[in-house]
Amino acid sequence: MIKKIDKRLLYFYGENCRLSLSKIAKKIHKSPQLIKYTVSRLEKNKIILFYYTVIDYSCFDMLLFKVYFKGGCSKSSELNLLVKKLMENPYVTSIYEMGGQYDFLVEFMAQNPSKFNKELKMLIKEHEELNNYDIIINIVSHLYPRDYLMPKNKKANEITIPSEIIVGGDRDKTILNDKEKRILLAFVENPKIRLTSIASKLDINIKTVISVIKSLKSKKIIRAYKSALNIEKCNLINNKITLKLHNIEPEKENKMLDFCLNNPNIVKFSKTIGEWDVEIDVETSSPIDFREIYLEIREEFKDVIRSFNSYRIYKVFKHNYLAENYSA
């Protein structure tokens, strides 16, 4: 079980890995030295897996395709080889190992369905065992902080994290100049990179770097800098609820969004097109806790839910918000 200090640290550092350790130390009333040691320990023990920058990819007319694969890898060695291959694919942004009906989820990012289809067919041609799958198109995602990590009586006084971040949806295309693009990609590659390092690496004046970052944030292109956690080592479980809806009106949809926003264990709500209309990602400390949330959603919105299901997420191998093939 992770310690109390780890939970509070994971909350702040998990939602903003660029937050200075001295500020976190002040927030949770611990010494900066202890915070630095704890972060190193969390990284060494693979509790913090990696870091990623949340980018609103819709600003660049990019589409997010989710492919849920059924079967294909009966051995862990086969899965590891496949994951290694997928990690090298410039169109793949995220890779998850799942349980239940699906074995793993791969997210692709492309500018149009045709390009995505070509990449998927090429992948299946190389791995014929992957020819059984379902495709989901992501419309928009609402990201919520891991409020369950914070003590209820302290959250209100200490929180400095946005209660909601929206990525995707209908956005006007943004054209970046060369400097903006290079700086953006530097943060995609390394969310914790120092500004002085960017200036030196890209041979750009530090004041220009600061100005560009401020602009990218004001345009809501860069939304956050987060940490990917090893849920299993945190003694937590991650489940994805899928809902097929009917006759849902804006009022009911807003009620569902409010429900997700106010539940501390729900970390993402996504509107989709395909086998289902909604995905809700839930992190809990026990199957019983998840079951309560699952049943509450089914009961609260039974008049608009046509069908429902849930799937366990075991591992996250990669998670990005901008594909390597991006070009502005």
Secondary structure, DSSP 8 states (H G I E B T S, - for coil): ---HHHHHHHHHHHHBTTS-HHHHHHHHT--HHHHHHHHHHHHHTTSEEEEEEEE-GGGGT-EEEEEEE-S---SHHHHHHHHHHHHT-TTEEEEEEE-TT-SEEEEEEESSHHHHHHHHHHHHHH-GGG--EEEEEEEEEEE---GGGS-HHHHHHH--S-S-EEEESS-------HHHHHHHHHHHH-TT--HHHHHHHHT--HHHHHHHHHHHHHTTSEEEEEEEE-TTTTT-EEEEEEEEE-S--HHHHHHHHHHHHH-TTEEEEEEEESS-SEEEEEEESSHHHHHHHHHHHHHHTTTTEEEEEEEEEEEEEEE-SS-TT---
